[in-house]
Amino acid sequence: MNITQTTQAGTLESNDILVTLKPNPEGTIEIHLQSVVLKQFGKQIKAIILSTLQNHGITSCLCECEDKGALDHVIIARVESAIQRQL
C-alpha cells in the first residue's frame, strides 16, 4: 500500500514523537528522523518505524519524525495512528 495523503500523529511534548507520513514519488520508504537521542538510539528508532510500516503493508511513503525521547511502544502507536488516519 502506498501513502496517498499527508497524515500526522503525536506531539512535540517530552517523551513523545511527531510522525508525519507523506506520499513518496520515489516509490520507496524514506525515513527522516530528528531526535534528542539520535546518536544513542537513532538506528533502533528507524528500525522500529520501518518494521511498523512494513507490518501494515506500507511500501511507499516519506516518513518524517521528530522525536523527543519516546519509548518504543509510543513510537509504534504513533506510526500506527498515522497509518490509520490515511485509511
SULTARA-V702221 format. One line per field, one symbol per residue. phi: phi as a letter, one per 20 degrees, with the letter a starting at -180 (. if undefined). A space follows every 10 residues. Layout:
phi->???
//
This chain:
phi->.dfdbfccbo cdfgmcbddc dcfdffncec ddcdbfcgfe cgffffffff fffffemfdb adddccednf fgffffffff fffffff
//
